[in-house]
Amino acid sequence: PLLVGSPLTGLALAWGITLAAPPPAAPPGPPLPVREVLRQLDQRHGLDGLDWVRPVGGGARLARVTPPGGTAIVYRVTPSGLEKLPANWPRILHEGTWGGAWGGVANIATALALLMLGVSGVWLWWRRRRMRAALLRARAA
């Protein structure tokens, strides 16, 4: 499942599949200043697990926080406060931001397994091709 999960979640990201309802519309107005975004996040979580802050349409910004040992949480930060958005599970699974450090370890193990499968497949194909060419040369001789 892990070997199939990584490519499938990548395809879900490419096709915009989130498995969550779309969030409500952002409030109108200019984007919230980053200083205010950081203040609000610091009050709720602290800034240790802050991954990113991005502008979105209207007077809001998105911010992702990954608490220690937890799953990433995305907030819409508006002048009225933080609004937790529904989890985008394909992104969380693909990036390994689930289950704290274990999610990252599982993603590294999956990436190494996929890399080994790719390298071993090319190696076996190349050996088979060399053996076939040697057999054809032997038959021709």
Residue frames as qw, qx, qy, qz and C-alpha x, y, z in Angstrom:
[[0.000, 0.881, 0.472, 0.000, 0.00, 0.00, 0.00],
 [0.301, -0.776, 0.083, 0.549, 2.80, 2.46, 0.73],
 [0.379, -0.148, 0.587, 0.701, 4.38, 1.95, -2.69],
 [0.135, 0.558, 0.684, 0.450, 1.08, 2.57, -4.45],
 [0.194, -0.837, -0.434, 0.271, 0.04, 5.35, -2.08],
 [0.318, -0.538, 0.148, 0.767, 2.83, 7.76, -2.94],
 [0.122, 0.059, 0.600, 0.789, 2.14, 7.90, -6.70],
 [0.096, -0.633, -0.735, -0.223, -1.64, 7.92, -6.15],
 [0.239, -0.803, -0.324, 0.440, -1.49, 10.85, -3.74],
 [0.261, -0.340, 0.334, 0.839, 0.79, 12.65, -6.21],
 [0.033, 0.332, 0.716, 0.613, -1.82, 12.18, -8.92],
 [0.190, -0.764, -0.610, 0.093, -4.54, 13.40, -6.55],
 [0.269, -0.653, -0.042, 0.707, -2.49, 16.56, -5.94],
 [0.181, -0.098, 0.545, 0.813, -1.96, 17.08, -9.66],
 [0.108, -0.449, -0.735, -0.496, -5.69, 16.71, -10.36],
 [0.206, -0.360, 0.146, -0.898, -6.77, 18.91, -7.42],
 [0.696, -0.392, -0.562, -0.213, -8.44, 16.13, -5.42],
 [0.035, -0.499, 0.521, -0.691, -8.60, 17.14, -1.73],
 [0.449, -0.303, -0.839, 0.045, -11.29, 14.83, -0.27],
 [0.134, -0.434, -0.518, 0.725, -12.67, 17.88, 1.61],
 [0.202, 0.845, 0.493, 0.047, -15.44, 20.35, 0.96],
 [0.392, 0.502, 0.015, 0.771, -14.29, 23.70, -0.41],
 [0.270, -0.357, -0.483, 0.753, -13.79, 26.34, 2.29],
 [0.139, 0.870, 0.451, -0.144, -16.18, 29.29, 2.48],
 [0.447, 0.736, 0.080, 0.503, -15.28, 32.44, 0.55],
 [0.513, -0.147, -0.284, 0.796, -12.60, 34.69, 2.01],
 [0.026, -0.846, -0.359, 0.394, -13.61, 38.11, 3.31],
 [0.497, 0.756, 0.136, 0.404, -13.09, 41.02, 0.91],
 [0.274, -0.950, 0.139, 0.064, -10.34, 43.55, 1.43],
 [0.350, 0.733, -0.573, 0.107, -6.57, 43.79, 1.35],
 [0.803, -0.015, -0.570, 0.176, -4.48, 40.82, 2.56],
 [0.646, -0.761, -0.051, 0.009, -3.84, 40.67, 6.27],
 [0.144, 0.821, -0.528, 0.163, -0.32, 41.89, 7.22],
 [0.746, 0.138, -0.630, 0.164, 2.12, 39.05, 7.92],
 [0.059, 0.305, -0.611, 0.729, 2.87, 40.53, 11.36],
 [0.636, -0.152, 0.221, -0.724, -0.81, 40.07, 12.32],
 [0.881, 0.107, -0.409, -0.212, -0.83, 36.51, 10.90],
 [0.538, 0.246, -0.684, 0.427, 2.22, 35.60, 12.99],
 [0.226, -0.282, 0.492, -0.792, 0.71, 37.18, 16.11],
 [0.803, -0.086, 0.005, -0.590, -2.49, 35.15, 15.77],
 [0.855, 0.162, -0.492, 0.004, -0.61, 31.91, 15.11],
 [0.294, 0.343, -0.664, 0.595, 1.74, 32.55, 18.02],
 [0.480, -0.268, 0.363, -0.753, -1.22, 32.96, 20.38],
 [0.910, -0.001, -0.047, -0.411, -2.75, 29.63, 19.31],
 [0.979, 0.108, -0.126, 0.115, 0.29, 27.39, 18.61],
 [0.491, -0.645, 0.387, 0.440, 3.57, 29.19, 18.95],
 [0.516, 0.748, -0.268, -0.321, 5.68, 29.59, 15.85],
 [0.410, -0.453, 0.779, 0.142, 7.86, 26.47, 16.23],
 [0.545, 0.193, 0.806, 0.127, 5.76, 24.35, 13.87],
 [0.419, 0.751, 0.075, -0.504, 5.02, 27.06, 11.28],
 [0.702, 0.138, 0.567, 0.408, 5.58, 25.65, 7.77],
 [0.247, 0.212, 0.402, 0.856, 4.41, 28.49, 5.53],
 [0.189, 0.646, 0.407, -0.618, 2.18, 31.53, 5.13],
 [0.270, 0.200, 0.647, 0.684, 0.57, 32.24, 1.75],
 [0.302, 0.260, 0.101, -0.912, -1.71, 34.99, 0.46],
 [0.220, 0.396, 0.872, 0.188, -5.11, 33.96, -0.88],
 [0.017, -0.511, -0.433, -0.742, -7.87, 35.97, -2.49],
 [0.429, -0.790, -0.326, -0.293, -9.56, 38.59, -0.38],
 [0.151, -0.792, 0.375, -0.457, -8.41, 39.79, 3.01],
 [0.893, -0.379, 0.222, -0.104, -7.02, 36.46, 4.23],
 [0.247, 0.615, -0.748, -0.032, -3.88, 34.38, 4.24],
 [0.957, -0.126, -0.241, -0.105, -3.34, 30.66, 4.59],
 [0.078, -0.681, 0.679, -0.262, -0.88, 29.30, 7.15],
 [0.896, -0.052, -0.434, -0.081, 0.17, 25.72, 7.82],
 [0.309, -0.647, 0.585, -0.379, 1.33, 24.63, 11.26],
 [0.803, 0.028, -0.595, -0.022, 2.68, 21.18, 12.11],
 [0.556, -0.703, 0.296, -0.330, 2.58, 20.65, 15.87],
 [0.021, 0.492, -0.866, 0.089, 5.26, 18.36, 17.34],
 [0.182, 0.011, 0.975, -0.128, 4.19, 14.75, 16.87],
 [0.465, 0.505, 0.532, -0.495, 1.01, 15.76, 15.06],
 [0.491, 0.468, 0.615, 0.401, -0.57, 16.20, 11.66],
 [0.177, 0.034, 0.161, 0.970, -0.29, 19.43, 9.68],
 [0.100, 0.728, 0.613, -0.292, -3.14, 21.91, 10.18],
 [0.235, 0.293, 0.321, 0.869, -4.00, 24.62, 7.64],
 [0.034, -0.664, -0.508, 0.548, -5.65, 27.80, 8.87],
 [0.218, 0.687, 0.319, 0.615, -7.26, 30.66, 7.04],
 [0.358, -0.391, -0.352, 0.771, -6.10, 33.74, 8.93],
 [0.046, 0.721, 0.418, 0.550, -8.51, 36.67, 8.73],
 [0.027, -0.481, 0.277, -0.831, -8.88, 39.86, 10.77],
 [0.717, -0.431, 0.005, -0.548, -11.53, 38.03, 12.84],
 [0.638, -0.479, 0.584, -0.149, -9.17, 35.16, 13.75],
 [0.008, -0.327, 0.910, 0.255, -7.97, 31.69, 12.74],
 [0.834, 0.165, 0.099, -0.518, -10.30, 29.36, 10.87],
 [0.442, -0.279, 0.840, 0.145, -9.20, 25.73, 10.70],
 [0.591, 0.378, -0.397, -0.592, -9.67, 24.39, 7.16],
 [0.968, -0.012, 0.165, -0.187, -10.62, 20.79, 6.36],
 [0.522, -0.479, 0.635, 0.308, -7.66, 18.44, 6.06],
 [0.643, 0.597, -0.353, -0.324, -6.33, 17.82, 2.54],
 [0.842, -0.318, 0.435, -0.016, -5.47, 14.17, 3.14],
 [0.860, 0.435, 0.061, 0.261, -3.81, 13.48, -0.23],
 [0.257, 0.817, -0.304, 0.417, -1.35, 16.34, 0.46],
 [0.547, -0.660, 0.429, -0.284, -0.81, 15.29, 4.08],
 [0.944, -0.072, 0.319, 0.055, -0.09, 11.69, 3.08],
 [0.744, 0.593, -0.015, 0.308, 2.08, 12.64, 0.10],
 [0.151, 0.807, -0.343, 0.456, 4.23, 15.08, 2.06],
 [0.662, -0.068, -0.652, 0.364, 4.52, 12.84, 5.14],
 [0.070, -0.363, 0.325, -0.871, 3.14, 15.49, 7.50],
 [0.776, -0.388, -0.228, -0.442, 0.94, 13.00, 9.33],
 [0.918, -0.333, -0.198, 0.078, 1.76, 11.31, 12.62],
 [0.402, -0.847, 0.303, 0.172, 4.77, 13.45, 13.47],
 [0.071, -0.646, 0.704, 0.286, 8.19, 12.02, 12.66],
 [0.570, 0.038, 0.821, 0.025, 6.77, 8.58, 11.79],
 [0.609, 0.713, 0.293, -0.187, 4.99, 9.97, 8.74],
 [0.225, 0.857, -0.423, -0.190, 8.28, 11.35, 7.41],
 [0.350, -0.402, 0.843, 0.073, 10.09, 8.09, 8.15],
 [0.665, 0.334, 0.663, -0.084, 7.39, 6.13, 6.29],
 [0.520, 0.833, 0.022, -0.186, 7.71, 8.50, 3.30],
 [0.001, 0.743, -0.648, -0.165, 11.50, 8.11, 3.23],
 [0.507, -0.131, 0.852, 0.010, 11.19, 4.32, 3.39],
 [0.657, 0.580, 0.458, -0.151, 8.63, 4.41, 0.57],
 [0.353, 0.878, -0.248, -0.210, 10.83, 6.66, -1.57],
 [0.181, -0.571, 0.791, 0.128, 13.84, 4.37, -1.05],
 [0.610, 0.138, 0.778, -0.053, 11.77, 1.29, -1.91],
 [0.603, 0.746, 0.222, -0.174, 10.50, 2.95, -5.11],
 [0.149, 0.837, -0.492, -0.187, 14.05, 3.98, -6.00],
 [0.376, -0.345, 0.857, 0.067, 15.35, 0.44, -5.43],
 [0.675, 0.395, 0.613, -0.111, 12.54, -1.04, -7.53],
 [0.482, 0.852, -0.044, -0.197, 13.34, 1.35, -10.38],
 [0.006, -0.732, 0.669, 0.133, 17.10, 0.69, -10.26],
 [0.500, -0.141, 0.854, -0.001, 16.67, -3.09, -10.01],
 [0.683, 0.563, 0.427, -0.185, 14.20, -3.06, -12.91],
 [0.401, 0.853, -0.291, -0.167, 16.61, -1.19, -15.17],
 [0.220, -0.572, 0.789, 0.049, 19.47, -3.45, -14.06],
 [0.636, 0.109, 0.761, -0.071, 17.49, -6.63, -14.87],
 [0.635, 0.728, 0.183, -0.183, 16.39, -5.24, -18.25],
 [0.198, 0.834, -0.494, -0.145, 19.97, -4.33, -19.14],
 [0.386, -0.360, 0.850, 0.017, 21.29, -7.79, -18.13],
 [0.692, 0.356, 0.614, -0.130, 18.55, -9.52, -20.12],
 [0.514, 0.834, -0.057, -0.193, 19.32, -7.35, -23.14],
 [0.013, -0.715, 0.690, 0.114, 23.06, -8.17, -22.91],
 [0.528, -0.114, 0.841, -0.039, 22.33, -11.88, -22.60],
 [0.688, 0.578, 0.399, -0.182, 19.98, -11.77, -25.59],
 [0.367, 0.855, -0.321, -0.174, 22.60, -9.97, -27.69],
 [0.218, -0.531, 0.817, 0.055, 25.26, -12.53, -26.67],
 [0.652, 0.168, 0.731, -0.115, 22.91, -15.39, -27.61],
 [0.628, 0.744, 0.134, -0.186, 22.22, -13.84, -31.03],
 [0.157, 0.795, -0.570, -0.134, 25.96, -13.42, -31.63],
 [0.424, -0.296, 0.855, -0.024, 26.57, -17.05, -30.63],
 [0.706, 0.418, 0.552, -0.153, 23.85, -18.28, -32.99],
 [0.490, 0.842, -0.128, -0.187, 25.25, -16.16, -35.83],
 [0.058, -0.666, 0.737, 0.098, 28.73, -17.58, -35.26]]
